């Protein structure tokens, strides 16, 4: 009996250990599942905003850039889906081990219970029980024998309940195993579809790249011309920021042209803005980032570099543009080649919403997170609805991807 009790203890310990592992796997799987859905959403946005709505006169270079975005997201999706499938495989193997362990324990319990029933039937008939009590030498001995009989009856009942409990656990694990195998098959089927689309995209991309390679100097010049326009707009925005800082500080008796002189209230707002780093909402409901912050080699023409002080988001026609944080509108400016820009001040932080067709706010307005500032205009370069979004701390440009939630 002691050996079997020890065996039962080891089984319980094993199940607790695997239960902890299962919890960790569940948490990891939820994170992977969320990431997979985000990537699927990105592909949907790319298909909707970049691929399906392309202009007939769209350049080969832009077509390749759009395909490159879908290829990179698809490759990430395949990677994440494989990770999720591998995690399910480990979970299935864990469940198989649990089922095997439970079956062993269930067989032991059934053997114990059968042995106990057999002994009870042979030696504990109703007449034997009465004789067992009446043959007691004293009242105390009779009382102890009665207690023993009660304990024995309770033990039988507990053994029966335990068999029932272990049987239910086994059934649940078997059900879970079937569901996990089905989930894995769904993931693998999704992955096969993504891989098939990826292969087609890569073939199409290589065909387009081959035509670009024949005229690389021409396309390189196009990229440089595009970069020249971006640089002009970025420099104009920097000039406007410095001009605004100097004008505001002059009113407060300061000659500083690079840093805002802050009131206690403005300092508190800036601190609140900084505390929300990485949590700020997107300025548009849906969109695809077609240009990231910083300096990068062009994805196709590697000899050309692209530099941007902000991010460019291709979105829907007349998409509403919303403030990412509360603050005050301190400048509205028409910028050559980029329509209109709204500058919002958050203490000494600035968010800039550039390339708006319409503006619904005025200079001096106090706005909240989510206030609609205007509508996105079509880009003069691509003729697609595109928002240029920039962030600054005084005159220092910031990477919006570090501040906006999952940008």
C-alpha positions in Angstrom: 0.0 0.0 0.0 2.9 2.4 0.8 4.5 1.8 -2.6 1.2 2.5 -4.3 0.7 5.7 -2.2 4.2 6.8 -3.2 3.3 6.1 -6.8 0.2 8.2 -6.5 2.2 11.0 -5.0 4.7 10.9 -7.9 1.8 11.0 -10.3 0.2 14.1 -8.6 3.6 15.8 -8.6 4.1 15.0 -12.3 0.6 16.3 -13.2 1.2 19.5 -11.2 4.5 20.0 -13.0 3.0 19.5 -16.5 0.1 21.7 -15.5 2.5 24.5 -14.9 4.2 23.9 -18.2 0.8 23.9 -19.9 0.0 27.3 -18.4 3.3 28.7 -19.8 2.6 27.1 -23.2 -0.9 28.6 -23.2 0.5 32.1 -22.5 3.1 31.7 -25.2 0.5 30.4 -27.7 -1.9 33.3 -27.0 1.0 35.8 -27.7 1.9 34.0 -31.0 -1.8 33.8 -32.0 -2.2 37.6 -31.4 1.0 38.3 -33.4 -0.3 36.0 -36.3 -3.6 37.8 -36.4 -1.7 41.2 -36.5 0.4 40.0 -39.4 -2.7 38.7 -41.2 -4.3 42.1 -40.7 -1.2 43.8 -42.1 -1.3 41.6 -45.3 -5.0 42.5 -45.6 -4.2 46.2 -45.3 -1.4 45.9 -47.9 -3.7 44.0 -50.3 -6.4 46.6 -49.8 -4.4 49.8 -49.8 -1.3 49.1 -51.8 -1.9 46.1 -54.2 -5.6 46.3 -55.1 -5.8 50.1 -55.4 -2.6 50.6 -57.4 -2.8 53.2 -60.1 -2.5 52.2 -63.8 0.4 54.6 -64.2 2.1 53.4 -61.0 5.8 53.0 -61.6 7.5 49.6 -61.7 9.6 50.8 -58.7 6.5 51.4 -56.6 5.0 48.0 -57.6 8.2 46.3 -56.4 8.3 48.3 -53.2 4.7 47.2 -52.5 5.4 43.6 -53.3 8.5 43.7 -51.0 6.3 44.9 -48.1 3.9 42.0 -48.6 6.7 39.5 -49.0 8.4 40.6 -45.7 5.1 40.4 -43.8 4.3 37.0 -45.4 7.7 35.7 -44.4 7.1 36.8 -40.8 3.6 35.3 -40.8 5.0 31.9 -42.0 7.7 32.1 -39.2 5.1 32.9 -36.5 2.7 30.3 -37.7 5.5 27.6 -37.7 6.3 28.7 -34.1 2.7 28.3 -33.1 2.4 24.9 -34.8 5.6 23.7 -33.1 4.3 24.9 -29.8 1.1 22.9 -30.4 3.2 19.8 -31.2 5.0 20.2 -27.9 1.6 20.6 -26.2 0.3 17.5 -27.9 3.4 15.5 -26.8 2.9 16.8 -23.2 -0.8 15.7 -23.3 0.2 12.2 -24.7 2.6 11.8 -21.7 -0.1 13.0 -19.3 -2.6 10.5 -20.8 -0.2 7.7 -20.5 0.6 8.6 -16.8 -3.1 8.9 -16.0 -3.9 5.5 -17.6 -1.2 3.9 -15.4 -2.6 5.5 -12.3 -6.2 4.6 -13.3 -5.2 0.9 -13.8 -3.5 0.9 -10.4 -6.6 2.4 -8.8 -8.8 -0.2 -10.5 -6.6 -3.0 -9.3 -6.6 -1.7 -5.7 -10.4 -1.2 -5.8 -11.0 -4.7 -7.3 -8.8 -6.3 -4.6 -10.6 -4.4 -1.9 -14.0 -5.4 -3.2 -13.0 -9.0 -3.4 -11.7 -9.1 0.2 -14.8 -7.3 1.4 -17.0 -9.8 -0.3 -15.1 -12.8 1.2 -14.7 -11.6 4.7 -17.1 -8.8 5.4 -20.6 -10.1 4.9 -23.3 -8.6 7.1 -23.2 -11.7 9.4 -19.4 -11.5 9.7 -19.5 -7.8 10.5 -22.0 -8.4 13.4 -19.9 -11.4 14.7 -16.8 -9.2 14.4 -18.4 -6.6 16.7 -20.0 -9.1 19.1 -16.7 -10.9 19.6 -15.2 -7.8 21.1 -13.8 -8.3 24.6 -14.9 -4.8 25.7 -17.1 -1.9 24.8 -13.9 0.2 23.9 -12.7 -2.6 21.5 -16.2 -2.8 19.9 -16.2 1.0 19.4 -12.7 0.9 17.8 -13.8 -2.0 15.5 -16.9 0.0 14.5 -14.7 3.0 13.7 -12.4 0.8 11.7 -15.4 -0.5 9.7 -16.6 3.1 9.0 -13.1 4.1 7.9 -12.8 1.1 5.6 -16.2 1.9 4.1 -15.2 5.6 3.5 -11.9 4.5 2.0 -13.8 2.3 -0.5 -16.0 5.3 -1.3 -12.9 7.5 -1.8 -11.3 5.0 -4.1 -14.5 4.9 -6.2 -14.6 8.7 -6.4 -10.9 8.8 -7.3 -11.4 6.4 -10.2 -14.3 8.5 -11.4 -12.2 11.7 -11.2 -9.3 10.1 -13.0 -11.6 8.8 -15.7 -13.0 12.3 -16.3 -9.5 13.8 -16.5 -8.6 11.2 -19.0 -11.6 12.0 -21.1 -10.9 15.7 -20.9 -7.3 15.2 -22.0 -8.4 13.0 -24.9 -10.9 15.7 -26.0 -8.2 18.4 -25.7 -5.8 16.3 -27.7 -8.3 16.0 -30.6 -8.9 19.8 -30.6 -5.2 20.5 -30.6 -4.5 18.2 -33.5 -7.3 19.9 -35.4 -5.9 23.4 -34.6 -2.5 22.3 -35.8 -3.9 21.1 -39.1 -5.7 24.4 -39.6 -2.4 26.3 -38.9 -0.5 24.1 -41.3 -3.1 24.6 -44.0 -3.0 28.4 -43.6 0.8 28.2 -43.8 0.7 26.2 -47.1 -1.6 28.9 -48.6 0.7 31.7 -47.4 3.7 29.9 -48.8 2.0 29.4 -52.2 1.2 33.2 -52.4 4.7 34.1 -51.3 6.2 32.0 -54.1 4.0 33.8 -56.6 4.9 37.2 -55.2 8.7 36.4 -55.3 8.4 35.3 -59.0 6.6 38.5 -59.9 9.0 40.6 -57.9 12.1 39.0 -59.6 10.5 39.7 -63.0 10.0 43.4 -62.1 13.5 43.6 -60.5 15.0 42.3 -63.7 13.4 45.1 -65.7 14.7 47.6 -63.1 18.2 46.3 -63.3 18.3 47.1 -67.0 17.7 50.8 -66.2 19.1 51.0 -62.7 20.6 54.5 -63.2 17.2 55.8 -64.3 15.4 54.4 -61.3 18.2 55.5 -59.0 17.7 59.1 -60.2 13.9 58.8 -59.6 14.7 57.7 -56.0 17.1 60.6 -55.5 14.5 63.1 -56.9 11.9 61.7 -54.5 14.4 61.9 -51.6 15.2 65.5 -52.5 11.5 66.4 -52.2 11.3 64.6 -48.8 14.4 66.5 -47.6 13.0 69.8 -48.6 9.7 69.2 -46.7 11.6 67.9 -43.6 13.9 71.0 -43.6 10.9 73.3 -44.0 9.2 71.6 -41.0 12.4 72.0 -38.9 12.5 75.7 -39.8 8.9 76.2 -38.8 9.5 74.5 -35.5 12.5 76.6 -34.7 10.6 79.7 -35.7 7.6 78.8 -33.5 9.9 78.1 -30.5 11.7 81.4 -30.9 8.4 83.3 -31.2 6.8 81.7 -28.1 9.9 82.0 -26.0 10.3 85.7 -26.9 6.8 86.3 -25.4 8.1 84.8 -22.2 11.3 86.8 -22.1 13.6 84.0 -23.3 16.0 84.2 -26.3 16.3 80.4 -26.6 15.5 79.2 -30.2 15.8 75.5 -29.7 13.9 74.6 -26.5 10.5 75.6 -25.3 10.4 77.5 -22.0 7.8 75.5 -20.1 5.3 76.6 -17.5 4.6 74.1 -14.6 1.4 73.1 -16.4 3.3 72.4 -19.7 6.0 70.4 -17.8 3.3 68.2 -16.3 1.7 67.7 -19.8 5.2 66.8 -21.3 5.8 64.3 -18.4 2.4 62.7 -19.1 3.2 62.5 -22.8 6.5 60.8 -22.1 4.9 58.3 -19.7 2.7 57.1 -22.6 5.7 56.2 -24.8 4.8 53.1 -26.8 1.1 53.4 -25.9 0.0 56.2 -28.2 -2.7 55.4 -30.7 -2.3 55.5 -34.5 -3.2 58.8 -36.1 -5.4 57.0 -38.7 -7.7 54.0 -38.2 -6.1 51.9 -40.8 -3.0 52.2 -43.0 0.3 50.7 -44.2 3.7 52.3 -43.4 5.3 52.9 -46.8 8.3 54.8 -45.4 9.9 54.4 -42.0 11.9 56.9 -39.9 15.6 57.3 -40.3 18.1 56.5 -43.1 17.8 53.2 -45.0 19.1 51.7 -48.2 16.3 51.4 -50.8 14.9 47.8 -50.7 15.5 47.3 -54.4 18.1 49.8 -55.6 20.6 49.2 -52.8 22.9 52.0 -54.0 20.3 54.6 -53.2 19.5 55.7 -49.6 16.1 57.0 -48.3 16.0 59.3 -45.3 12.9 60.5 -43.4 12.3 62.5 -40.2 9.0 60.8 -39.8 6.8 58.0 -41.2 4.5 57.9 -44.2 1.3 56.0 -43.9 -0.7 55.1 -46.9 -4.4 54.9 -46.0 -8.0 55.2 -47.3 -9.4 58.1 -49.3 -10.4 61.0 -47.1 -9.3 59.1 -44.0 -9.9 61.1 -40.8 -6.6 62.1 -39.0 -6.8 62.1 -35.2 -4.5 63.6 -32.5 -2.5 60.9 -30.7 -2.5 62.9 -27.4 -4.0 65.9 -25.8 -2.3 69.2 -26.4 -2.8 72.6 -28.2 -2.6 73.4 -31.9 0.2 76.0 -32.3 0.6 76.0 -36.0 -1.2 75.2 -39.3 0.9 75.6 -42.3 0.6 74.9 -46.1 3.8 73.2 -47.2 4.8 73.0 -50.8 4.5 69.5 -52.1 2.7 68.3 -48.9 -0.6 70.2 -48.7 -1.4 71.3 -45.2 0.2 70.4 -41.9 -1.1 70.7 -38.3 1.4 71.1 -35.5 0.2 70.0 -32.0 2.2 70.9 -28.9 2.3 68.6 -25.8 4.6 70.5 -23.4 7.9 70.4 -25.2 6.8 67.5 -27.5 5.4 68.1 -30.9 3.3 65.9 -33.2 3.0 66.9 -36.8 0.2 65.7 -39.2 1.3 66.5 -42.7 -0.5 66.2 -46.1 -4.0 67.1 -45.1 -6.7 68.1 -47.6 -9.0 69.6 -45.0 -8.3 71.0 -41.5 -11.0 71.1 -38.8 -9.1 72.9 -36.0 -7.6 76.3 -35.5 -4.4 77.7 -34.0 -4.8 77.9 -30.2 -7.4 75.1 -30.0 -7.0 72.8 -27.0 -7.5 69.3 -28.3 -7.8 65.8 -26.8 -6.6 62.3 -27.8 -8.7 61.3 -30.7 -9.7 64.8 -31.8 -10.2 64.8 -35.6 -7.7 67.3 -37.1 -8.6 66.9 -40.7 -8.7 64.5 -43.7 -5.7 62.9 -45.5 -4.9 64.2 -48.9 -3.4 62.4 -51.9 0.4 62.5 -52.1 1.7 64.7 -55.0 4.4 62.1 -55.6 2.2 58.9 -55.7 -1.3 60.3 -56.1 -2.3 58.0 -53.2 -3.9 59.1 -49.8 -0.8 59.3 -47.6 -0.2 60.9 -44.2 3.2 62.1 -43.2 3.5 61.8 -39.4 6.4 63.3 -37.5 7.3 63.7 -33.8 9.8 66.0 -32.1 11.1 66.9 -28.7 11.8 70.6 -29.1 14.0 70.5 -32.3 15.0 66.8 -32.0 13.2 64.4 -34.3 11.9 61.2 -32.7 11.1 57.8 -34.2 7.3 57.5 -34.1 7.6 53.6 -34.0 9.0 54.0 -30.5 6.0 56.0 -29.4 3.0 54.7 -31.3 1.5 51.3 -30.2 2.8 48.6 -32.5 3.7 50.9 -35.4 
